[in-house]
Amino acid sequence: CTIRPRAFQPIPKITIVIDTSGSMGKRDLALALGLVSKVLSGLRLRDGIHVVTGDTQAQFARKVFDHSKVELLGGGGTDVGQMLLEAYESQKTKPGLIIAITDGETPWPIQPIGCPVVACLTRKPHYCQLPPNWVSTVIMTE
C-alpha cells in the first residue's frame, strides 16, 4: 500500500457575529465590516461566510460573499452571548469558528458554546467587559 501526498486543505466554516447595539458607533461598525472583508478576501472562501448581526438577538443571518451585502440591523440593547448561541444552534452544519465583533459592553455565556470563539473587541478593555477565559480575545485597531 502506497500513501501518496496530496494537496488537501480543509475549508474552515466560519461564522461572524456583529454587535449592532446602540453603543456600537460608526468606527466600531466600520471595523466590523472591514474584518468581514478581510476574512472573505484573505481566506478566499468560495462558499462565503455566515454573518449574523443584531443586538439582543439576531436581526440578520445570511451567507455572504461580499461585505457590502451585510445588513447592520439592530440598535437596541446588547446580548452577544445570546447571539453566539443563536449563531451556533441555528446552522445545520456547525461552524468551526465564530468570530464575535463587539465593543465589549455585553454579557457573555459562562460555558463554552460548542466551538471556538474569538472576540474582536473594537475598544480597549478598560472601556468594556472582557470575555470569559474560554473565548480568545483580540483588540482591534485601525
DSSP file (Angstrom, degrees, kcal/mol; ACC not computed):
  #  RESIDUE AA STRUCTURE BP1 BP2  ACC     N-H-->O    O-->H-N    N-H-->O    O-->H-N    TCO  KAPPA ALPHA  PHI   PSI    X-CA   Y-CA   Z-CA
    1    1 A C              0   0    0      0, 0.0     2,-0.5     0, 0.0     0, 0.0   0.000 360.0 360.0 360.0 127.4    0.0    0.0    0.0
    2    2 A T        -     0   0    0      2,-0.0     2,-0.6     0, 0.0     0, 0.0  -0.926 360.0-153.0-111.6 130.8    1.4    3.4   -1.0
    3    3 A I        -     0   0    0     -2,-0.5     0, 0.0     0, 0.0     0, 0.0  -0.910  16.2-159.2-102.3 121.2    0.3    6.6    0.5
    4    4 A R        -     0   0    0     -2,-0.6     2,-0.1     1,-0.0    -2,-0.0  -0.777  19.2-113.0-102.5 143.8    0.8    9.5   -1.8
    5    5 A P        -     0   0    0      0, 0.0     2,-0.3     0, 0.0    -1,-0.0  -0.400  37.9-177.5 -69.4 150.4    0.9   13.1   -0.8
    6    6 A R        -     0   0    0      2,-0.1     2,-1.2    -2,-0.1     0, 0.0  -0.979  34.5-115.6-146.1 159.7   -1.9   15.3   -1.8
    7    7 A A        +     0   0    0     -2,-0.3     2,-0.6     2,-0.0     0, 0.0  -0.646  50.8 155.0 -98.3  77.4   -2.8   19.0   -1.5
    8    8 A F        +     0   0    0     -2,-1.2    -2,-0.1     2,-0.0     0, 0.0  -0.921  14.6 176.5-107.8 121.8   -5.9   18.8    0.6
    9    9 A Q        -     0   0    0     -2,-0.6     2,-0.1     2,-0.0    -2,-0.0  -0.970  27.3-131.5-124.2 115.9   -6.7   21.8    2.7
   10   10 A P        -     0   0    0      0, 0.0    -2,-0.0     0, 0.0     0, 0.0  -0.391  20.6-126.8 -64.7 141.4  -10.0   21.7    4.6
   11   11 A I        -     0   0    0     -2,-0.1     2,-0.1     1,-0.0    34,-0.0  -0.801  25.2-128.0 -90.8 120.4  -12.1   24.8    4.2
   12   12 A P        -     0   0    0      0, 0.0     2,-0.8     0, 0.0    -1,-0.0  -0.402   8.6-136.3 -69.9 142.3  -13.0   26.3    7.5
   13   13 A K        -     0   0    0     81,-0.1    83,-2.7    -2,-0.1    84,-1.3  -0.878  32.9-176.1 -97.5 108.0  -16.7   27.1    8.2
   14   14 A I  E     -a   97   0A   0     -2,-0.8    36,-1.5    34,-0.3     2,-0.4  -0.869  16.4-167.0-112.8 137.2  -16.6   30.5    9.8
   15   15 A T  E     -ab  98  50A   0     82,-2.3    84,-2.8    -2,-0.4     2,-0.5  -0.980   8.3-156.3-118.6 135.4  -19.5   32.5   11.3
   16   16 A I  E     -ab  99  51A   0     34,-2.7    36,-3.0    -2,-0.4     2,-0.5  -0.958   2.9-162.4-113.4 126.9  -19.1   36.2   12.1
   17   17 A V  E     -ab 100  52A   0     82,-3.2    84,-3.3    -2,-0.5     2,-0.5  -0.934   7.6-162.4-107.3 124.4  -21.4   37.7   14.7
   18   18 A I  E     -ab 101  53A   0     34,-3.2    36,-1.6    -2,-0.5     2,-0.5  -0.940  14.5-137.1-113.9 122.9  -21.5   41.5   14.6
   19   19 A D  E     + b   0  54A   0     82,-2.8    36,-0.2    -2,-0.5    13,-0.1  -0.645  25.0 174.2 -72.4 120.3  -22.9   43.5   17.6
   20   20 A T        +     0   0    0     34,-2.9    55,-0.4    -2,-0.5    35,-0.2  -0.023  28.2 138.7-118.5  29.2  -25.1   46.3   16.2
   21   21 A S  S >  S-     0   0    0     33,-0.3     3,-1.6    53,-0.2    56,-0.2  -0.096  72.2 -93.7 -67.8 172.6  -26.4   47.6   19.5
   22   22 A G  T 3  S+     0   0    0     54,-2.8    55,-0.1     1,-0.3    -1,-0.1   0.731 122.4  61.0 -61.4 -24.2  -26.8   51.3   20.3
   23   23 A S  T 3  S+     0   0    0     53,-0.3     2,-0.7    82,-0.1    -1,-0.3   0.619  81.5  95.0 -80.8 -11.3  -23.3   51.5   21.8
   24   24 A M    <   -     0   0    0     -3,-1.6     2,-0.0     4,-0.1    78,-0.0  -0.719  64.7-162.8 -82.9 113.5  -21.6   50.5   18.6
   25   25 A G     >  -     0   0    0     -2,-0.7     4,-2.4     1,-0.1     5,-0.2  -0.173  36.8 -87.3 -87.2-176.9  -20.6   53.6   16.8
   26   26 A K  H  > S+     0   0    0      1,-0.2     4,-2.3     2,-0.2     5,-0.2   0.884 127.9  51.4 -59.2 -40.8  -19.6   54.2   13.2
   27   27 A R  H  > S+     0   0    0      2,-0.2     4,-2.2     1,-0.2    -1,-0.2   0.921 109.9  49.4 -63.4 -44.4  -16.0   53.4   13.9
   28   28 A D  H  > S+     0   0    0      1,-0.2     4,-1.9     2,-0.2    -2,-0.2   0.924 113.6  45.3 -60.1 -46.4  -16.9   50.1   15.5
   29   29 A L  H  X S+     0   0    0     -4,-2.4     4,-2.5     1,-0.2    -1,-0.2   0.851 110.4  54.1 -69.4 -34.3  -19.2   49.1   12.7
   30   30 A A  H  X S+     0   0    0     -4,-2.3     4,-2.3    -5,-0.2    -1,-0.2   0.906 108.3  49.8 -65.1 -40.6  -16.6   50.1   10.1
   31   31 A L  H  X S+     0   0    0     -4,-2.2     4,-2.0     2,-0.2    -2,-0.2   0.902 110.5  51.6 -61.6 -40.2  -14.0   47.9   11.8
   32   32 A A  H  X S+     0   0    0     -4,-1.9     4,-2.1     2,-0.2    -2,-0.2   0.944 111.7  44.3 -63.1 -49.2  -16.6   45.0   11.8
   33   33 A L  H  X S+     0   0    0     -4,-2.5     4,-2.3     1,-0.2    -1,-0.2   0.865 111.0  55.8 -65.8 -34.6  -17.3   45.3    8.1
   34   34 A G  H  X S+     0   0    0     -4,-2.3     4,-2.2    -5,-0.2    -1,-0.2   0.893 107.5  49.0 -62.3 -39.3  -13.5   45.7    7.4
   35   35 A L  H  X S+     0   0    0     -4,-2.0     4,-2.6     2,-0.2     5,-0.2   0.897 108.4  52.8 -68.4 -39.8  -12.9   42.4    9.2
   36   36 A V  H  X S+     0   0    0     -4,-2.1     4,-2.4     1,-0.2    -2,-0.2   0.936 110.9  48.3 -58.1 -45.6  -15.7   40.6    7.2
   37   37 A S  H  X S+     0   0    0     -4,-2.3     4,-2.6     1,-0.2     5,-0.3   0.907 111.3  49.8 -61.2 -43.5  -14.0   41.9    4.0
   38   38 A K  H  X S+     0   0    0     -4,-2.2     4,-3.1     2,-0.2     5,-0.3   0.901 111.0  48.9 -63.4 -42.0  -10.5   40.7    5.2
   39   39 A V  H  X S+     0   0    0     -4,-2.6     4,-2.0     2,-0.2     6,-0.3   0.934 113.3  47.5 -64.2 -45.2  -11.9   37.2    6.1
   40   40 A L  H  X>S+     0   0    0     -4,-2.4     5,-0.8    -5,-0.2     4,-0.7   0.927 122.3  33.5 -62.5 -45.6  -13.6   36.9    2.7
   41   41 A S  H  <5S+     0   0    0     -4,-2.6    -2,-0.2    -5,-0.2    -1,-0.2   0.873 118.4  51.3 -81.0 -36.3  -10.6   38.0    0.7
   42   42 A G  H  <5S+     0   0    0     -4,-3.1    -3,-0.2    -5,-0.3    -2,-0.2   0.871 120.0  33.0 -70.3 -37.7   -7.8   36.6    2.9
   43   43 A L  H  <5S-     0   0    0     -4,-2.0    -1,-0.2    -5,-0.3     3,-0.2   0.572  94.7-141.5 -94.6 -10.4   -9.2   33.1    3.1
   44   44 A R  T  <5 -     0   0    0     -4,-0.7     2,-0.8    -5,-0.3    -3,-0.2   0.935  24.6-168.6  48.5  55.2  -10.7   33.1   -0.4
   45   45 A L    > < -     0   0    0     -5,-0.8     3,-1.4    -6,-0.3    -1,-0.2  -0.653  15.8-165.7 -80.7 110.6  -13.8   31.2    0.8
   46   46 A R  T 3  S+     0   0    0     -2,-0.8    -1,-0.2     1,-0.3     3,-0.1   0.806  89.3  51.9 -64.7 -29.6  -15.7   30.0   -2.3
   47   47 A D  T 3  S-     0   0    0      1,-0.3    -1,-0.3    -3,-0.1    -2,-0.1   0.346 106.0-133.4 -91.6   7.2  -18.7   29.2   -0.2
   48   48 A G    <   -     0   0    0     -3,-1.4     2,-0.3    17,-0.1    -1,-0.3  -0.150  24.9 -82.8  71.4-172.3  -18.8   32.6    1.6
   49   49 A I  E     - C   0  64A   0     15,-2.2    15,-3.1   -36,-0.1     2,-0.5  -0.968  31.0-114.7-132.3 150.5  -19.2   33.1    5.3
   50   50 A H  E     -bC  15  63A   0    -36,-1.5   -34,-2.7    -2,-0.3     2,-0.4  -0.730  34.8-167.8 -83.8 126.5  -22.3   33.1    7.5
   51   51 A V  E     -bC  16  62A   0     11,-2.9    11,-2.2    -2,-0.5     2,-0.4  -0.966   8.0-171.2-120.9 133.8  -22.8   36.6    9.1
   52   52 A V  E     -bC  17  61A   0    -36,-3.0   -34,-3.2    -2,-0.4     2,-0.3  -0.989   6.2-177.8-122.5 128.0  -25.2   37.3   11.9
   53   53 A T  E     +bC  18  60A   0      7,-2.5     6,-3.3    -2,-0.4     7,-2.0  -0.939  24.9 102.2-123.4 150.8  -25.9   40.9   13.0
   54   54 A G  E     -bC  19  58A   0    -36,-1.6   -34,-2.9    -2,-0.3   -33,-0.3  -0.968  54.6-117.1 164.8-175.3  -28.1   42.1   15.9
   55   55 A D  S    S-     0   0    0      2,-1.0    24,-2.5    -2,-0.3    28,-0.2   0.693 100.0  -3.8-116.2 -78.7  -28.3   43.5   19.4
   56   56 A T  S    S+     0   0    0     22,-0.3     2,-0.3     1,-0.2    22,-0.1   0.588 140.8   9.9 -95.1 -11.8  -30.1   41.3   21.9
   57   57 A Q  S    S-     0   0    0     25,-0.1    -2,-1.0    26,-0.0    -1,-0.2  -0.967  99.7 -72.2-155.0 165.5  -31.0   38.7   19.2
   58   58 A A  E     +C   54   0A   0     -2,-0.3    -4,-0.3    -4,-0.2     3,-0.1  -0.426  41.7 170.4 -65.5 129.2  -30.1   38.0   15.6
   59   59 A Q  E    S+     0   0A   0     -6,-3.3     2,-0.4     1,-0.4    -5,-0.2   0.624  73.7  26.1-107.5 -25.9  -31.7   40.6   13.2
   60   60 A F  E     +C   53   0A   0     -7,-2.0    -7,-2.5    13,-0.2    -1,-0.4  -0.994  62.5 168.6-141.0 129.1  -29.8   39.5   10.1
   61   61 A A  E     +C   52   0A   0     -2,-0.4     2,-0.3    -9,-0.2    -9,-0.2  -0.894  23.4 129.8-146.0 112.1  -28.4   36.0    9.4
   62   62 A R  E     -C   51   0A   0    -11,-2.2   -11,-2.9    -2,-0.3     2,-0.4  -0.995  57.6-103.8-159.8 153.9  -27.2   35.1    6.0
   63   63 A K  E     -C   50   0A   0     -2,-0.3     2,-0.3   -13,-0.3   -13,-0.3  -0.722  45.2-167.3 -79.6 131.3  -24.3   33.7    4.0
   64   64 A V  E     -C   49   0A   0    -15,-3.1   -15,-2.2    -2,-0.4     3,-0.1  -0.909  31.6-176.1-125.3 153.0  -22.5   36.5    2.3
   65   65 A F  S    S+     0   0    0     -2,-0.3     2,-0.3     1,-0.3   -17,-0.1   0.390  82.2  42.2-117.9  -7.3  -19.8   36.6   -0.4
   66   66 A D  S >  S-     0   0    0      1,-0.1     3,-2.1   -26,-0.0    -1,-0.3  -0.989  73.4-136.9-146.2 129.6  -19.3   40.4   -0.3
   67   67 A H  G >  S+     0   0    0     -2,-0.3     3,-1.4     1,-0.3   -30,-0.1   0.751 101.9  68.3 -61.5 -23.0  -19.1   42.6    2.9
   68   68 A S  G 3  S+     0   0    0      1,-0.3    -1,-0.3    -3,-0.0   -35,-0.0   0.635  90.9  62.9 -72.5 -10.9  -21.4   45.2    1.3
   69   69 A K  G <  S+     0   0    0     -3,-2.1     2,-0.4     2,-0.1    -1,-0.3   0.469  77.2 109.0 -89.8  -2.8  -24.3   42.7    1.4
   70   70 A V    <   -     0   0    0     -3,-1.4     2,-0.6    -4,-0.2   -18,-0.0  -0.614  61.6-147.2 -76.6 128.3  -24.2   42.7    5.3
   71   71 A E        -     0   0    0     -2,-0.4     2,-1.5   -18,-0.0   -12,-0.1  -0.874   2.2-149.1 -98.7 121.2  -27.2   44.4    6.8
   72   72 A L        +     0   0    0     -2,-0.6     2,-0.3   -13,-0.0    -2,-0.0  -0.606  33.1 167.1 -91.2  77.0  -26.3   46.1   10.1
   73   73 A L        +     0   0    0     -2,-1.5     2,-0.4     2,-0.0   -14,-0.3  -0.683  32.1  56.2 -95.3 146.1  -29.7   45.8   11.8
   74   74 A G        +     0   0    0     -2,-0.3   -53,-0.2   -20,-0.1   -55,-0.0  -0.998  33.8 175.4 139.8-141.3  -30.3   46.4   15.5
   75   75 A G        +     0   0    0    -55,-0.4   -54,-0.2    -2,-0.4     3,-0.1   0.407  54.6  90.9 118.1  -0.2  -29.6   49.4   17.6
   76   76 A G  S    S-     0   0    0      1,-0.3   -54,-2.8   -55,-0.1   -53,-0.3   0.281  85.4 -32.1 -97.2-137.0  -31.1   48.5   21.0
   77   77 A G        -     0   0    0    -56,-0.2     2,-0.4   -55,-0.1    -1,-0.3   0.082  66.8-109.2 -70.8-170.0  -29.5   46.8   24.0
   78   78 A T        +     0   0    0    -57,-0.1   -22,-0.3   -22,-0.1   -23,-0.1  -0.989  41.6 153.2-134.7 134.9  -26.8   44.2   23.8
   79   79 A D     >  +     0   0    0    -24,-2.5     4,-1.8    -2,-0.4     3,-0.3  -0.480   5.3 164.9-151.6  78.3  -26.5   40.4   24.3
   80   80 A V  H  > S+     0   0    0      1,-0.2     4,-2.6    27,-0.2     5,-0.2   0.834  77.7  64.1 -62.9 -31.8  -23.7   39.0   22.2
   81   81 A G  H  > S+     0   0    0     26,-1.5     4,-1.9     1,-0.2    -1,-0.2   0.922 103.8  45.7 -57.6 -45.2  -23.9   35.8   24.3
   82   82 A Q  H  > S+     0   0    0     -3,-0.3     4,-2.5     1,-0.2    -1,-0.2   0.899 112.2  51.5 -63.9 -41.7  -27.4   35.2   23.1
   83   83 A M  H  X S+     0   0    0     -4,-1.8     4,-2.8   -28,-0.2    -2,-0.2   0.865 106.6  54.0 -66.3 -35.2  -26.4   35.9   19.5
   84   84 A L  H  X S+     0   0    0     -4,-2.6     4,-2.1     2,-0.2    -1,-0.2   0.934 110.4  46.8 -61.6 -45.4  -23.4   33.5   19.8
   85   85 A L  H  X S+     0   0    0     -4,-1.9     4,-2.9     2,-0.2     5,-0.2   0.919 113.7  47.7 -62.6 -44.4  -25.8   30.7   20.9
   86   86 A E  H  X S+     0   0    0     -4,-2.5     4,-2.3     1,-0.2    -2,-0.2   0.916 110.9  51.6 -62.1 -43.4  -28.3   31.5   18.1
   87   87 A A  H  < S+     0   0    0     -4,-2.8     4,-0.3     1,-0.2    -1,-0.2   0.873 116.1  40.9 -63.1 -37.5  -25.5   31.6   15.5
   88   88 A Y  H >< S+     0   0    0     -4,-2.1     3,-0.7    -5,-0.2    -2,-0.2   0.934 119.3  42.2 -75.6 -47.8  -24.2   28.2   16.7
   89   89 A E  H 3< S+     0   0    0     -4,-2.9    -2,-0.2     1,-0.2    -3,-0.2   0.779 106.2  61.9 -73.2 -27.8  -27.6   26.4   17.1
   90   90 A S  T 3< S+     0   0    0     -4,-2.3     2,-0.4    -5,-0.2    -1,-0.2   0.595  87.1  84.7 -79.9 -10.2  -29.3   27.8   14.0
   91   91 A Q    <   -     0   0    0     -3,-0.7     3,-0.1    -4,-0.3    -4,-0.0  -0.778  65.0-149.9-100.4 135.2  -26.9   26.2   11.5
   92   92 A K  S    S+     0   0    0     -2,-0.4     2,-0.8     1,-0.2    -1,-0.2   0.959  97.1  46.1 -61.9 -51.3  -27.3   22.6   10.2
   93   93 A T  S    S-     0   0    0      1,-0.0    -1,-0.2     0, 0.0     0, 0.0  -0.853  99.9-129.2 -93.4 113.2  -23.5   22.3    9.7
   94   94 A K        -     0   0    0     -2,-0.8   -81,-0.1     1,-0.1    -6,-0.1  -0.290  23.8-108.0 -65.6 142.5  -22.0   23.7   12.9
   95   95 A P        -     0   0    0      0, 0.0   -81,-0.2     0, 0.0     3,-0.1  -0.347  10.3-145.4 -68.8 151.4  -19.3   26.4   12.4
   96   96 A G  S    S+     0   0    0    -83,-2.7     2,-0.3     1,-0.3   -82,-0.2   0.629  87.2  13.4 -86.1 -16.7  -15.7   25.5   13.2
   97   97 A L  E     -a   14   0A   0    -84,-1.3   -82,-2.3    18,-0.1     2,-0.5  -0.960  62.3-156.5-158.6 137.8  -15.1   29.0   14.5
   98   98 A I  E     -ad  15 117A   0     18,-2.2    20,-2.5    -2,-0.3     2,-0.6  -0.986   8.6-160.4-117.1 130.0  -17.2   32.0   15.5
   99   99 A I  E     -ad  16 118A   0    -84,-2.8   -82,-3.2    -2,-0.5     2,-0.6  -0.948   7.6-161.9-106.8 121.0  -15.8   35.5   15.4
  100  100 A A  E     -ad  17 119A   0     18,-2.8    20,-3.4    -2,-0.6     2,-0.6  -0.916   0.8-162.9-106.9 121.0  -17.7   38.0   17.5
  101  101 A I  E     +ad  18 120A   0    -84,-3.3   -82,-2.8    -2,-0.6     2,-0.3  -0.913  31.6 136.3-106.7 119.0  -17.1   41.7   16.8
  102  102 A T  E     - d   0 121A   0     18,-1.9    20,-2.3    -2,-0.6    21,-0.4  -0.967  65.0-117.7-154.9 162.2  -18.3   43.9   19.6
  103  103 A D        -     0   0    0     -2,-0.3    18,-0.1    18,-0.2     3,-0.1   0.526  60.5-115.2 -82.0  -6.0  -17.4   46.9   21.7
  104  104 A G  S    S+     0   0    0     24,-0.1     2,-2.0     1,-0.1    25,-1.4   0.329  80.9 124.7  92.3  -6.8  -17.5   44.5   24.7
  105  105 A E        +     0   0    0     23,-0.2    -1,-0.1     2,-0.0   -82,-0.1  -0.512  56.0  91.3 -85.0  72.7  -20.4   46.1   26.5
  106  106 A T  S    S-     0   0    0     -2,-2.0     2,-0.2    23,-0.1   -27,-0.1  -0.991  79.3-101.4-159.3 153.0  -22.3   42.9   26.6
  107  107 A P        -     0   0    0      0, 0.0   -26,-1.5     0, 0.0   -27,-0.2  -0.559  36.6-151.9 -76.5 153.1  -22.9   39.7   28.7
  108  108 A W        -     0   0    0     -2,-0.2     2,-0.1   -28,-0.1     3,-0.0  -0.899  25.0 -96.7-122.0 151.4  -21.1   36.6   27.6
  109  109 A P        -     0   0    0      0, 0.0     4,-0.1     0, 0.0   -27,-0.0  -0.437  25.8-143.5 -64.0 143.1  -22.1   32.9   28.0
  110  110 A I  S    S+     0   0    0     -2,-0.1    24,-0.2     2,-0.1     3,-0.1   0.885  83.3  49.3 -74.6 -39.7  -20.5   31.4   31.1
  111  111 A Q  S    S-     0   0    0      1,-0.1     0, 0.0    21,-0.0     0, 0.0  -0.694 100.5 -92.5-101.0 152.4  -19.9   28.0   29.5
  112  112 A P        -     0   0    0      0, 0.0    -1,-0.1     0, 0.0    -2,-0.1  -0.265  30.2-139.5 -57.2 150.0  -18.4   27.3   26.0
  113  113 A I        -     0   0    0      2,-0.4    -2,-0.0    -4,-0.1    -3,-0.0   0.565  51.6 -84.5 -95.3  -9.4  -20.9   27.1   23.3
  114  114 A G  S    S+     0   0    0      1,-0.3   -20,-0.0   -20,-0.0     0, 0.0   0.295 104.2  48.7 124.8 -10.3  -19.6   24.1   21.3
  115  115 A C  S    S-     0   0    0    -17,-0.0    -2,-0.4     0, 0.0    -1,-0.3  -0.968  95.1 -77.6-149.3 163.1  -16.9   25.7   19.0
  116  116 A P        -     0   0    0      0, 0.0   -18,-2.2     0, 0.0     2,-0.4  -0.332  44.6-159.1 -63.2 145.5  -14.0   28.1   19.4
  117  117 A V  E     -d   98   0A   0     17,-0.5    19,-2.2   -20,-0.2     2,-0.5  -0.993   9.3-164.0-128.8 134.3  -14.9   31.7   19.7
  118  118 A V  E     -de  99 136A   0    -20,-2.5   -18,-2.8    -2,-0.4     2,-0.6  -0.982  11.3-151.9-115.2 122.6  -12.7   34.7   19.0
  119  119 A A  E     -de 100 137A   0     17,-3.4    19,-2.9    -2,-0.5     2,-0.8  -0.848   4.3-162.1 -94.1 120.1  -13.9   38.1   20.4
  120  120 A C  E     -de 101 138A   0    -20,-3.4   -18,-1.9    -2,-0.6     2,-0.4  -0.883  12.7-157.1-102.2 103.6  -12.7   41.0   18.4
  121  121 A L  E     -de 102 139A   0     17,-2.9    19,-3.3    -2,-0.8   -18,-0.2  -0.685  13.1-158.8 -87.9 129.8  -13.1   44.0   20.7
  122  122 A T  S    S+     0   0    0    -20,-2.3     2,-0.3    -2,-0.4   -19,-0.2   0.484  77.2  46.9 -84.9  -3.0  -13.4   47.4   18.9
  123  123 A R  S    S-     0   0    0    -21,-0.4    17,-0.1   -20,-0.0   -21,-0.1  -0.926  96.6 -89.1-135.2 160.5  -12.4   49.2   22.1
  124  124 A K    >   -     0   0    0     -2,-0.3     3,-2.2     1,-0.1     4,-0.4  -0.354  44.3-109.4 -68.2 150.0   -9.7   48.8   24.7
  125  125 A P  G >  S+     0   0    0      0, 0.0     3,-1.2     0, 0.0    -1,-0.1   0.729 111.9  67.9 -57.3 -27.2  -10.5   46.6   27.7
  126  126 A H  G 3  S+     0   0    0      1,-0.3    -2,-0.0     3,-0.1     3,-0.0   0.671 104.1  47.1 -70.9 -10.5  -10.8   49.4   30.3
  127  127 A Y  G <  S+     0   0    0     -3,-2.2     2,-0.3   -24,-0.1    -1,-0.3   0.481 118.6  36.8 -99.8  -5.7  -13.9   50.5   28.4
  128  128 A C  S <  S-     0   0    0     -3,-1.2     2,-0.4    -4,-0.4   -23,-0.2  -0.872  86.3 -92.6-141.9 170.4  -15.5   47.1   28.1
  129  129 A Q        -     0   0    0    -25,-1.4   -23,-0.1    -2,-0.3    -3,-0.1  -0.706  42.3-124.9 -83.7 134.1  -16.1   43.8   29.8
  130  130 A L        -     0   0    0     -2,-0.4   -22,-0.1     1,-0.1     3,-0.1  -0.580  27.3-113.7 -76.9 142.5  -13.6   41.1   29.0
  131  131 A P        -     0   0    0      0, 0.0    -1,-0.1     0, 0.0     6,-0.1  -0.224  44.0 -82.9 -66.0 165.0  -15.0   37.9   27.6
  132  132 A P    >   -     0   0    0      0, 0.0     3,-1.8     0, 0.0   -22,-0.0  -0.171  46.7 -98.1 -65.4 166.8  -14.6   34.7   29.7
  133  133 A N  T 3  S+     0   0    0      1,-0.3     4,-0.1    -3,-0.1     0, 0.0   0.736 119.3  64.1 -61.4 -25.9  -11.4   32.7   29.6
  134  134 A W  T 3  S+     0   0    0    -24,-0.2     2,-0.5     2,-0.1   -17,-0.5   0.570  91.3  78.8 -77.4  -6.8  -12.7   30.1   27.0
  135  135 A V  S <  S-     0   0    0     -3,-1.8     2,-0.2   -19,-0.1   -17,-0.2  -0.889  81.0-133.8-101.8 126.4  -13.0   33.0   24.5
  136  136 A S  E     -e  118   0A   0    -19,-2.2   -17,-3.4    -2,-0.5     2,-0.4  -0.594  26.8-148.9 -73.9 141.6   -9.8   34.1   22.7
  137  137 A T  E     -e  119   0A   0     -2,-0.2     2,-0.4   -19,-0.2   -17,-0.2  -0.949  19.7-179.9-124.9 135.4   -9.7   37.9   22.7
  138  138 A V  E     -e  120   0A   0    -19,-2.9   -17,-2.9    -2,-0.4     2,-0.6  -0.993  21.4-140.8-127.7 135.3   -8.2   40.3   20.1
  139  139 A I  E     -e  121   0A   0     -2,-0.4     2,-0.2   -19,-0.2   -17,-0.2  -0.878  24.8-138.9 -95.6 121.7   -8.3   44.1   20.5
  140  140 A M        -     0   0    0    -19,-3.3     2,-0.3    -2,-0.6  -109,-0.0  -0.560  20.4-173.7 -82.8 142.6   -8.9   45.7   17.0
  141  141 A T              0   0    0     -2,-0.2   -18,-0.0  -110,-0.1   -19,-0.0  -0.876 360.0 360.0-127.0 163.7   -7.0   48.7   15.9
  142  142 A E              0   0    0     -2,-0.3    -2,-0.0     0, 0.0    -1,-0.0   0.483 360.0 360.0 -79.5 360.0   -7.5   50.8   12.8
